[in-house]
């Protein structure tokens, strides 16, 4: 994780790209559900519970990974801020600290954005799977 942290967490734009790539599953969920779960007339040979469960597991694993990336990057940047604060108070160091603090705030906002995206995606899954899957409701 240390290599990933230094590559992704040190630069907010790289962090955003990583989160964007992890959120691709949410963007493609309707296509994924329609591909995996056919209409009722074609679903007689499929175990809908298994299909819905597979999609839910895939989403859950992705959500955990996203949450871990966000948390790890926040921790990484807090550690960088602490390290820089222990240095001499040079103008460049203070600017770097402010930049890191802004990045941390933006990363913390990603938790809120992620909750909205998760809610929307799980709502689509609940609607499509209805009685075949019991997805935790908020």
FIGUKOL-646380 format. One record per atom (N, C-alpha, C): residue in one letter; x, y, z. Coordinates in steps of 0.02 Angstrom, whole numbers, plus 50000, padded with zeros to 5 digits. Example, Ala and Ser with C-alpha at 12.3 -4.5 7.8 and 13.67 -1.06 7.14 Angstrom:
// residues 2
+-----+-------+-------+-------+
! res !    px !    py !    pz !
+-----+-------+-------+-------+
!   A ! 50660 ! 49716 ! 50390 !
!   A ! 50615 ! 49775 ! 50390 !
!   A ! 50660 ! 49835 ! 50390 !
!   S ! 50642 ! 49888 ! 50354 !
!   S ! 50684 ! 49947 ! 50357 !
!   S ! 50645 ! 50002 ! 50394 !
+-----+-------+-------+-------+
END
This chain:
// residues 138
+-----+-------+-------+-------+
! res !    px !    py !    pz !
+-----+-------+-------+-------+
!   X ! 50041 ! 49940 ! 50000 !
!   X ! 50000 ! 50000 ! 50000 !
!   X ! 50043 ! 50063 ! 50000 !
!   X ! 50104 ! 50059 ! 50026 !
!   X ! 50147 ! 50118 ! 50030 !
!   X ! 50163 ! 50147 ! 49961 !
!   X ! 50176 ! 50103 ! 49912 !
!   X ! 50190 ! 50126 ! 49845 !
!   X ! 50129 ! 50160 ! 49816 !
!   X ! 50070 ! 50130 ! 49825 !
!   X ! 50008 ! 50159 ! 49801 !
!   X ! 49995 ! 50226 ! 49834 !
!   X ! 50008 ! 50230 ! 49899 !
!   X ! 49997 ! 50292 ! 49936 !
!   X ! 50039 ! 50348 ! 49907 !
!   X ! 50103 ! 50334 ! 49897 !
!   X ! 50147 ! 50387 ! 49872 !
!   X ! 50129 ! 50406 ! 49801 !
!   X ! 50104 ! 50360 ! 49762 !
!   X ! 50086 ! 50375 ! 49692 !
!   X ! 50018 ! 50409 ! 49687 !
!   X ! 49970 ! 50386 ! 49725 !
!   X ! 49901 ! 50411 ! 49718 !
!   X ! 49885 ! 50465 ! 49769 !
!   X ! 49903 ! 50454 ! 49830 !
!   X ! 49880 ! 50499 ! 49884 !
!   X ! 49917 ! 50565 ! 49886 !
!   X ! 49978 ! 50567 ! 49861 !
!   X ! 50017 ! 50628 ! 49864 !
!   X ! 49991 ! 50681 ! 49815 !
!   X ! 49954 ! 50661 ! 49765 !
!   X ! 49929 ! 50707 ! 49715 !
!   X ! 49854 ! 50699 ! 49711 !
!   X ! 49817 ! 50753 ! 49723 !
!   X ! 49744 ! 50748 ! 49725 !
!   X ! 49715 ! 50727 ! 49657 !
!   X ! 49745 ! 50750 ! 49602 !
!   X ! 49720 ! 50730 ! 49536 !
!   X ! 49727 ! 50655 ! 49525 !
!   X ! 49783 ! 50627 ! 49547 !
!   X ! 49792 ! 50554 ! 49542 !
!   X ! 49741 ! 50517 ! 49585 !
!   X ! 49728 ! 50544 ! 49645 !
!   X ! 49678 ! 50516 ! 49690 !
!   X ! 49609 ! 50517 ! 49656 !
!   X ! 49592 ! 50573 ! 49625 !
!   X ! 49527 ! 50578 ! 49591 !
!   X ! 49521 ! 50527 ! 49535 !
!   X ! 49575 ! 50518 ! 49497 !
!   X ! 49574 ! 50468 ! 49443 !
!   X ! 49562 ! 50398 ! 49470 !
!   X ! 49595 ! 50381 ! 49525 !
!   X ! 49586 ! 50315 ! 49556 !
!   X ! 49514 ! 50305 ! 49578 !
!   X ! 49486 ! 50355 ! 49612 !
!   X ! 49417 ! 50350 ! 49635 !
!   X ! 49369 ! 50346 ! 49575 !
!   X ! 49383 ! 50385 ! 49524 !
!   X ! 49341 ! 50384 ! 49464 !
!   X ! 49341 ! 50314 ! 49433 !
!   X ! 49400 ! 50283 ! 49430 !
!   X ! 49403 ! 50215 ! 49401 !
!   X ! 49366 ! 50165 ! 49444 !
!   X ! 49368 ! 50174 ! 49511 !
!   X ! 49332 ! 50129 ! 49555 !
!   X ! 49256 ! 50141 ! 49553 !
!   X ! 49236 ! 50200 ! 49533 !
!   X ! 49164 ! 50216 ! 49529 !
!   X ! 49134 ! 50196 ! 49462 !
!   X ! 49174 ! 50171 ! 49417 !
!   X ! 49149 ! 50151 ! 49351 !
!   X ! 49094 ! 50098 ! 49358 !
!   X ! 49100 ! 50054 ! 49406 !
!   X ! 49050 ! 50002 ! 49416 !
!   X ! 48981 ! 50033 ! 49429 !
!   X ! 48979 ! 50088 ! 49466 !
!   X ! 48916 ! 50121 ! 49480 !
!   X ! 48887 ! 50153 ! 49417 !
!   X ! 48931 ! 50180 ! 49375 !
!   X ! 48908 ! 50211 ! 49313 !
!   X ! 48878 ! 50159 ! 49266 !
!   X ! 48905 ! 50098 ! 49268 !
!   X ! 48884 ! 50046 ! 49221 !
!   X ! 48834 ! 49997 ! 49251 !
!   X ! 48807 ! 50012 ! 49309 !
!   X ! 48766 ! 49964 ! 49345 !
!   X ! 48702 ! 49944 ! 49307 !
!   X ! 48669 ! 49991 ! 49276 !
!   X ! 48608 ! 49974 ! 49240 !
!   X ! 48622 ! 49925 ! 49183 !
!   X ! 48675 ! 49939 ! 49145 !
!   X ! 48695 ! 49892 ! 49093 !
!   X ! 48713 ! 49824 ! 49122 !
!   X ! 48751 ! 49824 ! 49176 !
!   X ! 48771 ! 49761 ! 49208 !
!   X ! 48711 ! 49721 ! 49232 !
!   X ! 48664 ! 49755 ! 49263 !
!   X ! 48605 ! 49721 ! 49289 !
!   X ! 48563 ! 49694 ! 49231 !
!   X ! 48552 ! 49734 ! 49179 !
!   X ! 48513 ! 49712 ! 49122 !
!   X ! 48546 ! 49653 ! 49086 !
!   X ! 48612 ! 49653 ! 49084 !
!   X ! 48648 ! 49599 ! 49052 !
!   X ! 48644 ! 49535 ! 49094 !
!   X ! 48649 ! 49542 ! 49159 !
!   X ! 48650 ! 49484 ! 49203 !
!   X ! 48581 ! 49458 ! 49221 !
!   X ! 48532 ! 49503 ! 49223 !
!   X ! 48465 ! 49485 ! 49245 !
!   X ! 48416 ! 49500 ! 49189 !
!   X ! 48396 ! 49450 ! 49152 !
!   X ! 48349 ! 49462 ! 49097 !
!   X ! 48278 ! 49475 ! 49122 !
!   X ! 48234 ! 49491 ! 49076 !
!   X ! 48164 ! 49502 ! 49094 !
!   X ! 48134 ! 49436 ! 49119 !
!   X ! 48076 ! 49440 ! 49151 !
!   X ! 48045 ! 49381 ! 49181 !
!   X ! 48032 ! 49326 ! 49129 !
!   X ! 48015 ! 49344 ! 49068 !
!   X ! 48001 ! 49293 ! 49018 !
!   X ! 48062 ! 49251 ! 49000 !
!   X ! 48121 ! 49278 ! 49009 !
!   X ! 48183 ! 49242 ! 48993 !
!   X ! 48218 ! 49215 ! 49055 !
!   X ! 48192 ! 49230 ! 49113 !
!   X ! 48227 ! 49214 ! 49176 !
!   X ! 48208 ! 49146 ! 49204 !
!   X ! 48168 ! 49106 ! 49171 !
!   X ! 48144 ! 49044 ! 49200 !
!   X ! 48200 ! 48993 ! 49214 !
!   X ! 48255 ! 48995 ! 49177 !
!   X ! 48310 ! 48948 ! 49188 !
!   X ! 48366 ! 48976 ! 49232 !
!   X ! 48359 ! 49037 ! 49253 !
!   X ! 48411 ! 49068 ! 49293 !
!   X ! 48393 ! 49070 ! 49367 !
!   X ! 48443 ! 49066 ! 49407 !
!   X ! 48434 ! 49075 ! 49478 !
!   X ! 48445 ! 49150 ! 49492 !
!   X ! 48391 ! 49186 ! 49496 !
!   X ! 48394 ! 49259 ! 49504 !
!   X ! 48428 ! 49279 ! 49569 !
!   X ! 48418 ! 49241 ! 49621 !
!   X ! 48450 ! 49257 ! 49685 !
!   X ! 48525 ! 49255 ! 49679 !
!   X ! 48551 ! 49205 ! 49643 !
!   X ! 48624 ! 49200 ! 49633 !
!   X ! 48650 ! 49259 ! 49592 !
!   X ! 48615 ! 49275 ! 49538 !
!   X ! 48637 ! 49331 ! 49496 !
!   X ! 48637 ! 49396 ! 49535 !
!   X ! 48583 ! 49409 ! 49571 !
!   X ! 48578 ! 49470 ! 49611 !
!   X ! 48632 ! 49471 ! 49665 !
!   X ! 48642 ! 49413 ! 49696 !
!   X ! 48693 ! 49408 ! 49748 !
!   X ! 48763 ! 49420 ! 49722 !
!   X ! 48778 ! 49395 ! 49662 !
!   X ! 48843 ! 49407 ! 49631 !
!   X ! 48855 ! 49481 ! 49619 !
!   X ! 48805 ! 49514 ! 49592 !
!   X ! 48811 ! 49586 ! 49579 !
!   X ! 48819 ! 49624 ! 49644 !
!   X ! 48780 ! 49606 ! 49695 !
!   X ! 48785 ! 49640 ! 49759 !
!   X ! 48854 ! 49630 ! 49790 !
!   X ! 48881 ! 49569 ! 49786 !
!   X ! 48948 ! 49555 ! 49813 !
!   X ! 49000 ! 49596 ! 49776 !
!   X ! 48994 ! 49599 ! 49711 !
!   X ! 49041 ! 49639 ! 49671 !
!   X ! 49039 ! 49712 ! 49691 !
!   X ! 48979 ! 49738 ! 49701 !
!   X ! 48971 ! 49808 ! 49724 !
!   X ! 49001 ! 49818 ! 49793 !
!   X ! 48985 ! 49772 ! 49839 !
!   X ! 49009 ! 49778 ! 49908 !
!   X ! 49085 ! 49777 ! 49911 !
!   X ! 49116 ! 49732 ! 49874 !
!   X ! 49189 ! 49729 ! 49873 !
!   X ! 49218 ! 49794 ! 49846 !
!   X ! 49187 ! 49821 ! 49794 !
!   X ! 49210 ! 49884 ! 49765 !
!   X ! 49203 ! 49941 ! 49815 !
!   X ! 49146 ! 49942 ! 49851 !
!   X ! 49135 ! 49995 ! 49900 !
!   X ! 49187 ! 49993 ! 49956 !
!   X ! 49204 ! 49933 ! 49978 !
!   X ! 49256 ! 49926 ! 50029 !
!   X ! 49323 ! 49951 ! 50004 !
!   X ! 49340 ! 49934 ! 49943 !
!   X ! 49404 ! 49957 ! 49915 !
!   X ! 49405 ! 50033 ! 49909 !
!   X ! 49350 ! 50063 ! 49886 !
!   X ! 49347 ! 50135 ! 49880 !
!   X ! 49355 ! 50168 ! 49948 !
!   X ! 49319 ! 50142 ! 49997 !
!   X ! 49323 ! 50170 ! 50064 !
!   X ! 49394 ! 50166 ! 50091 !
!   X ! 49427 ! 50109 ! 50079 !
!   X ! 49496 ! 50101 ! 50103 !
!   X ! 49543 ! 50149 ! 50068 !
!   X ! 49534 ! 50160 ! 50003 !
!   X ! 49577 ! 50207 ! 49967 !
!   X ! 49568 ! 50277 ! 49996 !
!   X ! 49506 ! 50298 ! 50006 !
!   X ! 49493 ! 50365 ! 50033 !
!   X ! 49524 ! 50371 ! 50103 !
!   X ! 49511 ! 50323 ! 50146 !
!   X ! 49538 ! 50325 ! 50215 !
!   X ! 49614 ! 50326 ! 50214 !
!   X ! 49644 ! 50282 ! 50175 !
!   X ! 49717 ! 50277 ! 50172 !
!   X ! 49748 ! 50342 ! 50147 !
!   X ! 49717 ! 50373 ! 50098 !
!   X ! 49744 ! 50436 ! 50072 !
!   X ! 49737 ! 50493 ! 50122 !
!   X ! 49682 ! 50493 ! 50158 !
!   X ! 49674 ! 50545 ! 50211 !
!   X ! 49727 ! 50536 ! 50264 !
!   X ! 49737 ! 50474 ! 50286 !
!   X ! 49789 ! 50460 ! 50336 !
!   X ! 49858 ! 50478 ! 50310 !
!   X ! 49872 ! 50459 ! 50248 !
!   X ! 49937 ! 50475 ! 50217 !
!   X ! 49949 ! 50551 ! 50218 !
!   X ! 49899 ! 50590 ! 50198 !
!   X ! 49907 ! 50662 ! 50195 !
!   X ! 49911 ! 50693 ! 50264 !
!   X ! 49875 ! 50667 ! 50314 !
!   X ! 49882 ! 50691 ! 50382 !
!   X ! 49953 ! 50679 ! 50407 !
!   X ! 49980 ! 50621 ! 50391 !
!   X ! 50049 ! 50606 ! 50411 !
!   X ! 50099 ! 50654 ! 50378 !
!   X ! 50087 ! 50670 ! 50314 !
!   X ! 50129 ! 50718 ! 50279 !
!   X ! 50125 ! 50787 ! 50311 !
!   X ! 50064 ! 50807 ! 50329 !
!   X ! 50054 ! 50872 ! 50362 !
!   X ! 50093 ! 50874 ! 50427 !
!   X ! 50087 ! 50821 ! 50467 !
!   X ! 50122 ! 50817 ! 50530 !
!   X ! 50198 ! 50820 ! 50520 !
!   X ! 50222 ! 50783 ! 50471 !
!   X ! 50293 ! 50783 ! 50455 !
!   X ! 50317 ! 50853 ! 50436 !
!   X ! 50278 ! 50887 ! 50393 !
!   X ! 50297 ! 50955 ! 50372 !
!   X ! 50293 ! 51005 ! 50428 !
!   X ! 50245 ! 50997 ! 50473 !
!   X ! 50239 ! 51043 ! 50529 !
!   X ! 50299 ! 51038 ! 50576 !
!   X ! 50330 ! 50981 ! 50578 !
!   X ! 50389 ! 50971 ! 50621 !
!   X ! 50452 ! 51000 ! 50590 !
!   X ! 50448 ! 51020 ! 50527 !
!   X ! 50505 ! 51052 ! 50493 !
!   X ! 50507 ! 51126 ! 50511 !
!   X ! 50558 ! 51159 ! 50485 !
!   X ! 50562 ! 51232 ! 50493 !
!   X ! 50503 ! 51264 ! 50457 !
!   X ! 50479 ! 51319 ! 50483 !
!   X ! 50422 ! 51353 ! 50453 !
!   X ! 50444 ! 51398 ! 50395 !
!   X ! 50462 ! 51367 ! 50341 !
!   X ! 50479 ! 51403 ! 50281 !
!   X ! 50415 ! 51419 ! 50243 !
!   X ! 50417 ! 51471 ! 50203 !
!   X ! 50358 ! 51490 ! 50165 !
!   X ! 50334 ! 51434 ! 50120 !
!   X ! 50380 ! 51400 ! 50088 !
!   X ! 50361 ! 51345 ! 50044 !
!   X ! 50330 ! 51287 ! 50083 !
!   X ! 50356 ! 51274 ! 50142 !
!   X ! 50329 ! 51220 ! 50184 !
!   X ! 50257 ! 51237 ! 50206 !
!   X ! 50246 ! 51300 ! 50225 !
!   X ! 50178 ! 51320 ! 50245 !
!   X ! 50129 ! 51315 ! 50187 !
!   X ! 50151 ! 51333 ! 50127 !
!   X ! 50108 ! 51327 ! 50068 !
!   X ! 50092 ! 51253 ! 50055 !
!   X ! 50142 ! 51211 ! 50062 !
!   X ! 50131 ! 51139 ! 50051 !
!   X ! 50082 ! 51112 ! 50104 !
!   X ! 50088 ! 51134 ! 50165 !
!   X ! 50041 ! 51112 ! 50218 !
!   X ! 49970 ! 51134 ! 50201 !
!   X ! 49962 ! 51196 ! 50179 !
!   X ! 49894 ! 51220 ! 50160 !
!   X ! 49866 ! 51180 ! 50102 !
!   X ! 49909 ! 51164 ! 50053 !
!   X ! 49886 ! 51124 ! 49996 !
!   X ! 49865 ! 51054 ! 50019 !
!   X ! 49904 ! 51025 ! 50063 !
!   X ! 49886 ! 50958 ! 50089 !
!   X ! 49822 ! 50960 ! 50129 !
!   X ! 49813 ! 51012 ! 50170 !
!   X ! 49751 ! 51019 ! 50209 !
!   X ! 49690 ! 51026 ! 50163 !
!   X ! 49698 ! 51064 ! 50109 !
!   X ! 49643 ! 51070 ! 50061 !
!   X ! 49628 ! 51003 ! 50029 !
!   X ! 49680 ! 50966 ! 50012 !
!   X ! 49671 ! 50899 ! 49984 !
!   X ! 49635 ! 50852 ! 50031 !
!   X ! 49652 ! 50856 ! 50095 !
!   X ! 49619 ! 50814 ! 50145 !
!   X ! 49545 ! 50831 ! 50148 !
!   X ! 49528 ! 50895 ! 50148 !
!   X ! 49457 ! 50915 ! 50150 !
!   X ! 49420 ! 50888 ! 50088 !
!   X ! 49452 ! 50893 ! 50031 !
!   X ! 49421 ! 50868 ! 49969 !
!   X ! 49412 ! 50792 ! 49972 !
!   X ! 49462 ! 50758 ! 50000 !
!   X ! 49457 ! 50685 ! 50007 !
!   X ! 49402 ! 50666 ! 50056 !
!   X ! 49395 ! 50705 ! 50110 !
!   X ! 49341 ! 50691 ! 50157 !
!   X ! 49273 ! 50700 ! 50125 !
!   X ! 49267 ! 50748 ! 50079 !
!   X ! 49205 ! 50758 ! 50043 !
!   X ! 49188 ! 50698 ! 49999 !
!   X ! 49238 ! 50661 ! 49978 !
!   X ! 49227 ! 50602 ! 49937 !
!   X ! 49186 ! 50550 ! 49974 !
!   X ! 49191 ! 50547 ! 50041 !
!   X ! 49148 ! 50502 ! 50079 !
!   X ! 49074 ! 50518 ! 50068 !
!   X ! 49056 ! 50582 ! 50070 !
!   X ! 48987 ! 50602 ! 50059 !
!   X ! 48964 ! 50587 ! 49988 !
!   X ! 49007 ! 50602 ! 49941 !
!   X ! 48990 ! 50588 ! 49871 !
!   X ! 48981 ! 50513 ! 49861 !
!   X ! 49024 ! 50474 ! 49892 !
!   X ! 49020 ! 50401 ! 49886 !
!   X ! 48955 ! 50374 ! 49914 !
!   X ! 48932 ! 50402 ! 49970 !
!   X ! 48868 ! 50380 ! 49999 !
!   X ! 48810 ! 50393 ! 49951 !
!   X ! 48809 ! 50450 ! 49918 !
!   X ! 48757 ! 50465 ! 49870 !
!   X ! 48759 ! 50416 ! 49812 !
!   X ! 48818 ! 50403 ! 49786 !
!   X ! 48826 ! 50356 ! 49730 !
!   X ! 48804 ! 50286 ! 49751 !
!   X ! 48825 ! 50264 ! 49810 !
!   X ! 48806 ! 50197 ! 49835 !
!   X ! 48730 ! 50192 ! 49841 !
!   X ! 48699 ! 50242 ! 49871 !
!   X ! 48626 ! 50241 ! 49879 !
!   X ! 48590 ! 50235 ! 49813 !
!   X ! 48612 ! 50273 ! 49764 !
!   X ! 48581 ! 50271 ! 49697 !
!   X ! 48590 ! 50203 ! 49665 !
!   X ! 48650 ! 50176 ! 49669 !
!   X ! 48664 ! 50111 ! 49638 !
!   X ! 48624 ! 50055 ! 49672 !
!   X ! 48624 ! 50055 ! 49738 !
!   X ! 48587 ! 50003 ! 49775 !
!   X ! 48512 ! 50009 ! 49764 !
!   X ! 48487 ! 50069 ! 49753 !
!   X ! 48416 ! 50078 ! 49738 !
!   X ! 48399 ! 50044 ! 49671 !
!   X ! 48442 ! 50053 ! 49621 !
!   X ! 48432 ! 50020 ! 49556 !
!   X ! 48434 ! 49945 ! 49565 !
!   X ! 48481 ! 49920 ! 49604 !
!   X ! 48486 ! 49848 ! 49615 !
!   X ! 48424 ! 49821 ! 49651 !
!   X ! 48401 ! 49857 ! 49701 !
!   X ! 48340 ! 49836 ! 49737 !
!   X ! 48280 ! 49834 ! 49691 !
!   X ! 48274 ! 49884 ! 49648 !
!   X ! 48217 ! 49887 ! 49602 !
!   X ! 48218 ! 49828 ! 49553 !
!   X ! 48277 ! 49812 ! 49529 !
!   X ! 48283 ! 49760 ! 49478 !
!   X ! 48278 ! 49690 ! 49510 !
!   X ! 48306 ! 49681 ! 49569 !
!   X ! 48307 ! 49615 ! 49600 !
!   X ! 48247 ! 49602 ! 49646 !
!   X ! 48214 ! 49654 ! 49667 !
!   X ! 48156 ! 49651 ! 49712 !
!   X ! 48162 ! 49596 ! 49763 !
!   X ! 48124 ! 49542 ! 49756 !
!   X ! 48120 ! 49490 ! 49807 !
!   X ! 48179 ! 49441 ! 49804 !
!   X ! 48221 ! 49446 ! 49753 !
!   X ! 48276 ! 49398 ! 49745 !
!   X ! 48336 ! 49414 ! 49788 !
!   X ! 48337 ! 49474 ! 49816 !
!   X ! 48395 ! 49494 ! 49856 !
!   X ! 48372 ! 49543 ! 49909 !
!   X ! 48395 ! 49531 ! 49969 !
!   X ! 48379 ! 49577 ! 50024 !
!   X ! 48440 ! 49622 ! 50035 !
!   X ! 48439 ! 49680 ! 50005 !
!   X ! 48493 ! 49729 ! 50012 !
!   X ! 48476 ! 49775 ! 50069 !
!   X ! 48523 ! 49784 ! 50114 !
!   X ! 48512 ! 49827 ! 50173 !
!   X ! 48488 ! 49896 ! 50151 !
!   X ! 48432 ! 49916 ! 50180 !
!   X ! 48405 ! 49982 ! 50165 !
!   X ! 48429 ! 50030 ! 50219 !
!   X ! 48440 ! 50092 ! 50201 !
!   X ! 48463 ! 50142 ! 50250 !
!   X ! 48408 ! 50160 ! 50297 !
+-----+-------+-------+-------+
END
